[in-house]
Each structure stands twice: as C-alpha cells, then as structure tokens.
C-alpha cells in the first residue's frame, strides 16, 4: 500500500484555495523511488505546493518531497559526513510518520 494519509485539518484560502494538513504513515514495505502523493490524498482537486513539516522521523529517517515526481522520498545517513541515501525498496517503515502541509485548490 505504501503510505496512508490522514487529513488532520483543512482551511480555506480565498474562494477556492485550500490548505490541508496531513499525517503520512508509512507501511512495512517502502517503494523504491518514493511514495506517491496525489491531490485527492489531501482532499484537493489539484495542488501546487507540498511542504514536509517534520522532516526527520522518530527513528531518524529524513523525509522529503520530490516535486517533479510527485512522491515522498525517505533517506538515511551513512555515518558522520556521509551523504544521505534513499532507503532501499522493501524497507520496513511501519512505525514512521510525518506531517505535511499541502496547498492547492478544490471545491469540496
């Protein structure tokens, strides 16, 4: 399944603009290349901006949003001074969550 998204809060931003706060809960098998985030996951018709509000999980993984691919990517460090690397496909992240702020538009 990848990630499940829970809408925590929705706010109006003008006539049709929306701002949604989501909690992203990862599962036991990370998808190599990232986990998809769609506008409908945030209860929107389309989105224009995604911000990861808590970029580091409880276990120390770093989560970022890849705008060009429309996915959340999870990274881990290789030690002091090492470059972060995306976690391997199939990694169990079932205890990891992050909060997201998504801005876009919609009529719902």
The first five atom37 places (N, CA, C, CB, O) and aatype in JSON, in Angstrom:
{
  "aatype": [20, 20, 20, 20, 20, 20, 20, 20, 20, 20, 20, 20, 20, 20, 20, 20, 20, 20, 20, 20, 20, 20, 20, 20, 20, 20, 20, 20, 20, 20, 20, 20, 20, 20, 20, 20, 20, 20, 20, 20, 20, 20, 20, 20, 20, 20, 20, 20, 20, 20, 20, 20, 20, 20, 20, 20, 20, 20, 20, 20, 20, 20, 20, 20, 20, 20, 20, 20, 20, 20, 20, 20, 20, 20, 20, 20, 20, 20, 20, 20, 20, 20, 20, 20, 20, 20, 20, 20, 20, 20, 20, 20, 20, 20, 20, 20, 20, 20, 20, 20, 20, 20, 20, 20, 20, 20, 20, 20],
  "atom_mask": [
    [1, 1, 1, 1, 1],
    [1, 1, 1, 1, 1],
    [1, 1, 1, 1, 1],
    [1, 1, 1, 1, 1],
    [1, 1, 1, 1, 1],
    [1, 1, 1, 1, 1],
    [1, 1, 1, 1, 1],
    [1, 1, 1, 1, 1],
    [1, 1, 1, 1, 1],
    [1, 1, 1, 1, 1],
    [1, 1, 1, 1, 1],
    [1, 1, 1, 1, 1],
    [1, 1, 1, 1, 1],
    [1, 1, 1, 1, 1],
    [1, 1, 1, 1, 1],
    [1, 1, 1, 1, 1],
    [1, 1, 1, 1, 1],
    [1, 1, 1, 1, 1],
    [1, 1, 1, 1, 1],
    [1, 1, 1, 1, 1],
    [1, 1, 1, 1, 1],
    [1, 1, 1, 1, 1],
    [1, 1, 1, 1, 1],
    [1, 1, 1, 1, 1],
    [1, 1, 1, 1, 1],
    [1, 1, 1, 1, 1],
    [1, 1, 1, 1, 1],
    [1, 1, 1, 1, 1],
    [1, 1, 1, 1, 1],
    [1, 1, 1, 1, 1],
    [1, 1, 1, 1, 1],
    [1, 1, 1, 1, 1],
    [1, 1, 1, 1, 1],
    [1, 1, 1, 1, 1],
    [1, 1, 1, 1, 1],
    [1, 1, 1, 1, 1],
    [1, 1, 1, 1, 1],
    [1, 1, 1, 1, 1],
    [1, 1, 1, 1, 1],
    [1, 1, 1, 1, 1],
    [1, 1, 1, 1, 1],
    [1, 1, 1, 1, 1],
    [1, 1, 1, 1, 1],
    [1, 1, 1, 1, 1],
    [1, 1, 1, 1, 1],
    [1, 1, 1, 1, 1],
    [1, 1, 1, 1, 1],
    [1, 1, 1, 1, 1],
    [1, 1, 1, 1, 1],
    [1, 1, 1, 1, 1],
    [1, 1, 1, 1, 1],
    [1, 1, 1, 1, 1],
    [1, 1, 1, 1, 1],
    [1, 1, 1, 1, 1],
    [1, 1, 1, 1, 1],
    [1, 1, 1, 1, 1],
    [1, 1, 1, 1, 1],
    [1, 1, 1, 1, 1],
    [1, 1, 1, 1, 1],
    [1, 1, 1, 1, 1],
    [1, 1, 1, 1, 1],
    [1, 1, 1, 1, 1],
    [1, 1, 1, 1, 1],
    [1, 1, 1, 1, 1],
    [1, 1, 1, 1, 1],
    [1, 1, 1, 1, 1],
    [1, 1, 1, 1, 1],
    [1, 1, 1, 1, 1],
    [1, 1, 1, 1, 1],
    [1, 1, 1, 1, 1],
    [1, 1, 1, 1, 1],
    [1, 1, 1, 1, 1],
    [1, 1, 1, 1, 1],
    [1, 1, 1, 1, 1],
    [1, 1, 1, 1, 1],
    [1, 1, 1, 1, 1],
    [1, 1, 1, 1, 1],
    [1, 1, 1, 1, 1],
    [1, 1, 1, 1, 1],
    [1, 1, 1, 1, 1],
    [1, 1, 1, 1, 1],
    [1, 1, 1, 1, 1],
    [1, 1, 1, 1, 1],
    [1, 1, 1, 1, 1],
    [1, 1, 1, 1, 1],
    [1, 1, 1, 1, 1],
    [1, 1, 1, 1, 1],
    [1, 1, 1, 1, 1],
    [1, 1, 1, 1, 1],
    [1, 1, 1, 1, 1],
    [1, 1, 1, 1, 1],
    [1, 1, 1, 1, 1],
    [1, 1, 1, 1, 1],
    [1, 1, 1, 1, 1],
    [1, 1, 1, 1, 1],
    [1, 1, 1, 1, 1],
    [1, 1, 1, 1, 1],
    [1, 1, 1, 1, 1],
    [1, 1, 1, 1, 1],
    [1, 1, 1, 1, 1],
    [1, 1, 1, 1, 1],
    [1, 1, 1, 1, 1],
    [1, 1, 1, 1, 1],
    [1, 1, 1, 1, 1],
    [1, 1, 1, 1, 1],
    [1, 1, 1, 1, 1],
    [1, 1, 1, 1, 1],
    [1, 1, 1, 1, 1]
  ],
  "atom_positions": [
    [[0.81, -1.19, 0.0], [0.0, 0.0, 0.0], [0.85, 1.26, 0.0], [-0.92, 0.0, 1.18], [0.45, 2.25, -0.6]],
    [[2.0, 1.26, 0.64], [2.88, 2.42, 0.61], [2.68, 3.34, 1.78], [2.69, 3.18, -0.64], [3.24, 3.12, 2.85]],
    [[1.89, 4.37, 1.59], [1.63, 5.37, 2.62], [0.13, 5.54, 2.76], [2.31, 6.73, 2.28], [-0.6, 5.51, 1.77]],
    [[-0.33, 5.7, 3.99], [-1.72, 6.09, 4.18], [-1.71, 7.53, 4.68], [-2.48, 5.13, 5.18], [-0.88, 7.91, 5.5]],
    [[-2.64, 8.31, 4.18], [-2.72, 9.73, 4.51], [-3.98, 9.99, 5.32], [-2.69, 10.6, 3.24], [-5.07, 9.55, 4.96]],
    [[-3.81, 10.72, 6.41], [-4.94, 11.11, 7.26], [-5.02, 12.62, 7.25], [-4.79, 10.56, 8.71], [-4.06, 13.31, 7.61]],
    [[-6.17, 13.15, 6.85], [-6.37, 14.6, 6.86], [-6.64, 15.03, 8.29], [-7.55, 15.02, 5.91], [-7.59, 14.59, 8.93]],
    [[-5.77, 15.9, 8.79], [-5.88, 16.39, 10.16], [-6.63, 17.72, 10.24], [-4.49, 16.56, 10.77], [-7.35, 17.98, 11.21]],
    [[-6.47, 18.55, 9.21], [-7.07, 19.87, 9.24], [-7.18, 20.4, 7.81], [-6.24, 20.84, 10.12], [-6.3, 20.17, 6.98]],
    [[-8.27, 21.11, 7.54], [-8.45, 21.78, 6.24], [-8.85, 23.21, 6.49], [-9.5, 21.04, 5.36], [-9.67, 23.5, 7.36]],
    [[-8.26, 24.11, 5.7], [-8.58, 25.53, 5.84], [-8.82, 26.13, 4.46], [-7.45, 26.29, 6.58], [-8.21, 25.71, 3.48]],
    [[-9.7, 27.11, 4.39], [-9.94, 27.86, 3.16], [-8.83, 28.87, 2.96], [-11.32, 28.55, 3.19], [-8.31, 29.43, 3.92]],
    [[-8.48, 29.1, 1.71], [-7.5, 30.12, 1.33], [-8.11, 30.89, 0.16], [-6.1, 29.48, 0.93], [-7.8, 30.61, -0.99]],
    [[-8.97, 31.85, 0.45], [-9.66, 32.56, -0.62], [-10.89, 31.79, -1.06], [-8.72, 32.79, -1.8], [-11.42, 30.97, -0.32]],
    [[-11.35, 32.07, -2.3], [-12.6, 31.49, -2.79], [-12.51, 29.99, -3.01], [-13.01, 32.15, -4.07], [-13.37, 29.25, -2.54]],
    [[-11.48, 29.52, -3.71], [-11.36, 28.08, -3.95], [-10.05, 27.49, -3.45], [-11.5, 27.8, -5.42], [-9.83, 26.28, -3.56]],
    [[-9.19, 28.32, -2.9], [-7.92, 27.82, -2.38], [-8.11, 27.03, -1.1], [-6.97, 28.98, -2.13], [-8.98, 27.34, -0.28]],
    [[-7.32, 26.01, -0.93], [-7.39, 25.15, 0.25], [-5.99, 24.89, 0.78], [-8.1, 23.83, -0.09], [-5.01, 24.89, 0.04]],
    [[-5.93, 24.68, 2.08], [-4.7, 24.29, 2.74], [-5.05, 23.09, 3.62], [-4.07, 25.48, 3.59], [-5.98, 23.16, 4.43]],
    [[-4.31, 22.0, 3.46], [-4.61, 20.77, 4.18], [-3.37, 20.31, 4.94], [-5.1, 19.66, 3.21], [-2.26, 20.31, 4.41]],
    [[-3.58, 19.92, 6.19], [-2.51, 19.31, 6.99], [-2.79, 17.82, 7.03], [-2.44, 19.93, 8.44], [-3.87, 17.39, 7.43]],
    [[-1.79, 17.03, 6.62], [-1.92, 15.57, 6.56], [-0.89, 14.91, 7.46], [-1.77, 15.07, 5.12], [0.18, 15.46, 7.69]],
    [[-1.23, 13.73, 7.94], [-0.23, 12.86, 8.53], [-0.01, 11.72, 7.55], [-0.68, 12.33, 9.95], [-0.96, 11.05, 7.14]],
    [[1.24, 11.52, 7.17], [1.62, 10.41, 6.29], [2.18, 9.29, 7.15], [2.66, 10.87, 5.2], [3.16, 9.48, 7.87]],
    [[1.56, 8.12, 7.07], [2.01, 6.94, 7.83], [2.53, 5.91, 6.85], [0.85, 6.34, 8.71], [1.79, 5.41, 6.0]],
    [[3.8, 5.59, 6.96], [4.43, 4.64, 6.05], [4.07, 3.22, 6.45], [5.96, 4.83, 6.05], [3.59, 2.98, 7.56]],
    [[4.29, 2.27, 5.55], [3.98, 0.87, 5.85], [5.24, 0.04, 5.93], [3.03, 0.29, 4.8], [6.34, 0.57, 6.03]],
    [[5.08, -1.27, 5.89], [6.2, -2.19, 6.11], [7.03, -2.46, 4.87], [5.67, -3.49, 6.63], [7.96, -3.26, 4.92]],
    [[6.72, -1.8, 3.74], [7.49, -2.05, 2.53], [7.58, -0.78, 1.69], [6.86, -3.2, 1.71], [6.7, -0.51, 0.86]],
    [[8.63, -0.02, 1.9], [8.85, 1.23, 1.17], [9.03, 0.95, -0.31], [10.08, 1.97, 1.73], [9.71, 0.01, -0.7]],
    [[8.4, 1.79, -1.15], [8.55, 1.67, -2.61], [9.8, 2.42, -3.05], [7.3, 2.23, -3.34], [9.9, 3.63, -2.85]],
    [[10.76, 1.71, -3.64], [11.97, 2.35, -4.16], [11.56, 3.45, -5.14], [12.91, 1.31, -4.85], [10.71, 3.23, -6.0]],
    [[12.15, 4.61, -5.0], [11.81, 5.73, -5.87], [10.8, 6.68, -5.26], [11.28, 5.22, -7.17], [10.57, 7.77, -5.78]],
    [[10.19, 6.28, -4.14], [9.28, 7.17, -3.42], [7.85, 6.69, -3.35], [9.3, 8.5, -4.06], [7.45, 5.77, -4.06]],
    [[7.11, 7.33, -2.48], [5.71, 7.01, -2.24], [4.84, 8.12, -2.8], [5.43, 6.81, -0.72], [5.03, 9.29, -2.46]],
    [[3.88, 7.77, -3.65], [3.05, 8.75, -4.35], [2.17, 9.57, -3.41], [2.19, 8.05, -5.36], [1.66, 9.07, -2.41]],
    [[2.02, 10.85, -3.75], [1.09, 11.75, -3.1], [0.27, 12.41, -4.19], [1.84, 12.81, -2.2], [0.82, 13.07, -5.07]],
    [[-1.04, 12.23, -4.14], [-1.92, 12.84, -5.13], [-2.75, 13.94, -4.49], [-2.82, 11.78, -5.78], [-2.87, 14.01, -3.27]],
    [[-3.32, 14.8, -5.33], [-4.18, 15.86, -4.82], [-5.35, 15.27, -4.03], [-4.7, 16.75, -5.98], [-5.73, 15.81, -3.0]],
    [[-5.91, 14.18, -4.5], [-7.05, 13.59, -3.8], [-6.67, 13.05, -2.43], [-7.65, 12.46, -4.64], [-7.52, 12.99, -1.54]],
    [[-5.4, 12.66, -2.22], [-4.95, 12.24, -0.89], [-5.13, 13.37, 0.12], [-3.47, 11.8, -0.93], [-5.33, 13.13, 1.31]],
    [[-5.05, 14.61, -0.35], [-5.2, 15.79, 0.5], [-6.59, 16.39, 0.42], [-4.17, 16.83, 0.13], [-6.84, 17.46, 0.97]],
    [[-7.51, 15.7, -0.26], [-8.87, 16.2, -0.4], [-8.96, 17.41, -1.3], [-9.42, 16.54, 0.94], [-9.83, 18.26, -1.12]],
    [[-8.06, 17.5, -2.29], [-8.0, 18.64, -3.21], [-8.24, 18.19, -4.65], [-6.64, 19.34, -3.1], [-8.09, 17.01, -4.98]],
    [[-8.62, 19.16, -5.49], [-8.75, 18.88, -6.92], [-7.37, 18.92, -7.58], [-9.69, 19.9, -7.59], [-7.08, 18.12, -8.47]],
    [[-6.54, 19.84, -7.14], [-5.15, 19.93, -7.59], [-4.34, 20.62, -6.52], [-5.04, 20.69, -8.94], [-4.87, 21.38, -5.72]],
    [[-3.04, 20.34, -6.51], [-2.2, 21.01, -5.53], [-1.03, 21.69, -6.21], [-1.7, 20.02, -4.48], [-0.59, 21.3, -7.29]],
    [[-0.53, 22.73, -5.54], [0.56, 23.49, -6.09], [1.79, 23.5, -5.21], [0.12, 24.88, -6.34], [2.89, 23.79, -5.68]],
    [[1.6, 23.18, -3.93], [2.74, 23.22, -3.01], [2.59, 22.14, -1.95], [2.86, 24.62, -2.34], [1.51, 21.93, -1.4]],
    [[3.69, 21.45, -1.68], [3.74, 20.44, -0.61], [4.95, 20.75, 0.24], [3.8, 18.98, -1.19], [6.06, 20.9, -0.27]],
    [[4.74, 20.83, 1.55], [5.85, 21.05, 2.48], [5.82, 19.96, 3.54], [5.76, 22.47, 3.14], [4.79, 19.71, 4.16]],
    [[6.96, 19.31, 3.73], [7.09, 18.33, 4.81], [7.38, 19.14, 6.07], [8.23, 17.25, 4.52], [8.42, 19.78, 6.16]],
    [[6.46, 19.11, 7.03], [6.59, 19.94, 8.24], [7.56, 19.34, 9.24], [5.23, 20.12, 8.89], [8.27, 20.07, 9.93]],
    [[7.61, 18.04, 9.32], [8.55, 17.36, 10.21], [9.42, 16.48, 9.34], [7.8, 16.52, 11.34], [9.01, 15.38, 8.96]],
    [[10.6, 16.93, 9.02], [11.41, 16.23, 8.03], [12.16, 15.03, 8.58], [12.38, 17.18, 7.43], [12.64, 14.19, 7.81]],
    [[12.28, 14.93, 9.9], [13.0, 13.8, 10.49], [12.02, 12.98, 11.32], [14.2, 14.29, 11.37], [11.3, 13.52, 12.17]],
    [[11.98, 11.66, 11.07], [11.06, 10.79, 11.8], [11.63, 10.44, 13.17], [10.79, 9.51, 11.0], [12.77, 10.78, 13.49]],
    [[10.81, 9.76, 13.98], [11.23, 9.33, 15.32], [12.51, 8.49, 15.28], [10.11, 8.53, 15.99], [13.33, 8.57, 16.19]],
    [[12.68, 7.69, 14.23], [13.85, 6.8, 14.12], [15.03, 7.46, 13.41], [13.48, 5.54, 13.39], [16.08, 6.83, 13.25]],
    [[14.87, 8.72, 12.98], [15.98, 9.43, 12.37], [16.03, 9.4, 10.86], [17.22, 8.9, 12.88], [17.01, 9.87, 10.27]],
    [[15.0, 8.86, 10.2], [14.94, 8.93, 8.74], [14.59, 10.36, 8.34], [13.89, 7.91, 8.17], [13.89, 11.06, 9.07]],
    [[15.08, 10.78, 7.19], [14.79, 12.11, 6.66], [13.82, 11.95, 5.5], [16.1, 12.85, 6.21], [14.04, 11.16, 4.59]],
    [[12.73, 12.73, 5.55], [11.69, 12.63, 4.51], [11.64, 13.94, 3.74], [10.3, 12.31, 5.14], [11.64, 15.02, 4.33]],
    [[11.6, 13.82, 2.42], [11.5, 14.99, 1.55], [10.46, 14.75, 0.49], [12.85, 15.31, 0.92], [10.07, 13.61, 0.23]],
    [[10.01, 15.82, -0.14], [9.04, 15.72, -1.23], [9.74, 16.03, -2.54], [7.84, 16.69, -1.0], [10.37, 17.08, -2.68]],
    [[9.64, 15.11, -3.51], [10.2, 15.29, -4.84], [9.09, 15.82, -5.74], [10.8, 13.95, -5.4], [8.25, 15.07, -6.21]],
    [[9.11, 17.13, -5.96], [8.05, 17.79, -6.71], [7.93, 17.28, -8.14], [8.29, 19.28, -6.74], [6.82, 17.1, -8.64]],
    [[9.05, 17.04, -8.8], [9.0, 16.61, -10.2], [8.37, 15.23, -10.37], [10.4, 16.59, -10.79], [7.75, 14.95, -11.4]],
    [[8.5, 14.36, -9.37], [7.94, 13.01, -9.44], [6.63, 12.88, -8.66], [8.94, 12.0, -8.92], [5.9, 11.9, -8.83]],
    [[6.32, 13.85, -7.8], [5.1, 13.79, -7.0], [5.14, 12.7, -5.94], [3.93, 13.57, -7.9], [4.13, 12.04, -5.69]],
    [[6.31, 12.51, -5.32], [6.47, 11.44, -4.33], [7.19, 11.93, -3.07], [7.24, 10.27, -4.94], [7.96, 12.88, -3.11]],
    [[6.9, 11.24, -1.97], [7.68, 11.41, -0.75], [8.84, 10.44, -0.82], [6.82, 11.17, 0.53], [8.65, 9.27, -1.14]],
    [[10.04, 10.91, -0.52], [11.21, 10.05, -0.5], [11.78, 10.01, 0.91], [12.29, 10.53, -1.51], [11.78, 11.01, 1.62]],
    [[12.26, 8.84, 1.3], [12.81, 8.64, 2.63], [14.3, 8.33, 2.5], [12.07, 7.5, 3.39], [14.71, 7.5, 1.69]],
    [[15.1, 9.04, 3.31], [16.55, 8.92, 3.25], [17.11, 8.52, 4.61], [17.18, 10.24, 2.77], [16.49, 8.73, 5.65]],
    [[18.3, 7.92, 4.57], [19.03, 7.61, 5.79], [20.49, 7.97, 5.59], [18.87, 6.12, 6.18], [20.99, 8.02, 4.46]],
    [[21.16, 8.23, 6.69], [22.56, 8.61, 6.63], [23.47, 7.4, 6.68], [22.9, 9.55, 7.76], [23.1, 6.33, 7.17]],
    [[24.67, 7.59, 6.18], [25.66, 6.51, 6.2], [26.76, 6.77, 7.21], [26.26, 6.33, 4.83], [27.84, 6.19, 7.11]],
    [[26.5, 7.64, 8.17], [27.52, 7.96, 9.17], [27.92, 9.42, 9.08], [28.75, 7.07, 8.99], [27.44, 10.15, 8.21]],
    [[28.79, 9.83, 9.97], [29.22, 11.22, 10.05], [29.83, 11.69, 8.73], [30.22, 11.41, 11.18], [30.75, 11.07, 8.21]],
    [[29.29, 12.79, 8.21], [29.82, 13.38, 6.99], [29.39, 12.7, 5.7], [31.28, 13.38, 7.06], [29.72, 13.18, 4.62]],
    [[28.67, 11.6, 5.8], [28.23, 10.87, 4.6], [26.99, 11.53, 4.01], [27.95, 9.37, 4.92], [26.21, 12.15, 4.73]],
    [[26.81, 11.38, 2.71], [25.64, 11.88, 2.01], [24.44, 11.0, 2.32], [25.9, 11.95, 0.49], [24.57, 9.78, 2.41]],
    [[23.27, 11.62, 2.48], [22.05, 10.84, 2.68], [21.75, 10.02, 1.43], [20.86, 11.76, 3.01], [21.95, 10.47, 0.31]],
    [[21.28, 8.8, 1.65], [20.9, 7.9, 0.57], [19.45, 7.48, 0.75], [21.82, 6.65, 0.51], [18.99, 7.29, 1.88]],
    [[18.71, 7.34, -0.36], [17.34, 6.86, -0.26], [17.35, 5.45, 0.33], [16.64, 6.88, -1.64], [18.21, 4.63, -0.03]],
    [[16.4, 5.16, 1.22], [16.33, 3.82, 1.79], [15.98, 2.81, 0.69], [15.27, 3.76, 2.93], [15.38, 3.17, -0.33]],
    [[16.37, 1.58, 0.9], [16.13, 0.53, -0.1], [14.65, 0.19, -0.18], [16.94, -0.73, 0.24], [13.92, 0.28, 0.8]],
    [[14.23, -0.21, -1.38], [12.87, -0.72, -1.56], [12.63, -1.88, -0.62], [12.64, -1.14, -3.02], [13.52, -2.72, -0.42]],
    [[11.45, -1.94, -0.04], [11.11, -3.01, 0.87], [11.44, -2.72, 2.33], [11.8, -4.24, 0.46], [11.11, -3.52, 3.2]],
    [[12.09, -1.58, 2.61], [12.43, -1.23, 3.99], [11.16, -1.07, 4.82], [13.28, 0.07, 4.04], [10.2, -0.44, 4.37]],
    [[11.16, -1.63, 6.02], [10.01, -1.53, 6.92], [10.03, -0.17, 7.62], [10.02, -2.69, 7.97], [10.89, 0.09, 8.47]],
    [[9.1, 0.67, 7.25], [8.97, 2.0, 7.85], [7.64, 2.13, 8.59], [9.08, 3.08, 6.77], [7.13, 3.24, 8.78]],
    [[7.07, 1.0, 9.01], [5.72, 0.98, 9.56], [5.55, 1.78, 10.85], [5.32, -0.43, 9.81], [4.41, 2.05, 11.25]],
    [[6.62, 2.16, 11.5], [6.5, 2.98, 12.72], [6.76, 4.46, 12.44], [7.47, 2.48, 13.79], [6.77, 5.27, 13.36]],
    [[6.96, 4.82, 11.18], [7.34, 6.19, 10.82], [6.16, 7.01, 10.3], [8.44, 6.16, 9.76], [5.36, 6.53, 9.49]],
    [[6.06, 8.25, 10.79], [5.05, 9.19, 10.31], [5.68, 10.56, 10.15], [3.83, 9.25, 11.27], [6.66, 10.89, 10.81]],
    [[5.1, 11.36, 9.26], [5.47, 12.77, 9.13], [4.2, 13.58, 8.85], [6.53, 12.98, 7.99], [3.2, 13.04, 8.39]],
    [[4.27, 14.86, 9.14], [3.15, 15.75, 8.85], [3.49, 16.59, 7.62], [2.81, 16.65, 10.07], [4.63, 17.02, 7.45]],
    [[2.48, 16.8, 6.78], [2.63, 17.54, 5.54], [1.66, 18.7, 5.51], [2.4, 16.62, 4.33], [0.57, 18.63, 6.07]],
    [[2.05, 19.77, 4.86], [1.17, 20.88, 4.57], [1.03, 20.94, 3.06], [1.72, 22.25, 5.16], [2.02, 21.08, 2.34]],
    [[-0.2, 20.83, 2.56], [-0.45, 20.82, 1.12], [-1.38, 21.97, 0.8], [-1.07, 19.46, 0.66], [-2.44, 22.12, 1.4]],
    [[-0.97, 22.79, -0.16], [-1.8, 23.9, -0.62], [-2.23, 23.65, -2.05], [-1.05, 25.26, -0.5], [-1.44, 23.19, -2.87]],
    [[-3.47, 23.95, -2.32], [-3.97, 23.76, -3.67], [-5.35, 24.36, -3.82], [-4.01, 22.28, -4.02], [-5.69, 25.34, -3.16]],
    [[-6.14, 23.74, -4.69], [-7.48, 24.25, -4.92], [-8.47, 23.1, -4.97], [-7.54, 25.06, -6.21], [-8.12, 21.94, -5.2]],
    [[-9.71, 23.47, -4.75], [-10.77, 22.47, -4.79], [-12.08, 23.11, -4.42], [-10.45, 21.3, -3.85], [-12.13, 24.24, -3.93]],
    [[-13.12, 22.39, -4.67], [-14.45, 22.89, -4.36], [-15.08, 22.17, -3.19], [-15.33, 22.78, -5.56], [-16.12, 22.59, -2.68]],
    [[-14.46, 21.08, -2.76], [-15.04, 20.29, -1.66], [-14.7, 20.89, -0.32], [-14.54, 18.84, -1.72], [-15.11, 20.35, 0.71]]
  ]
}
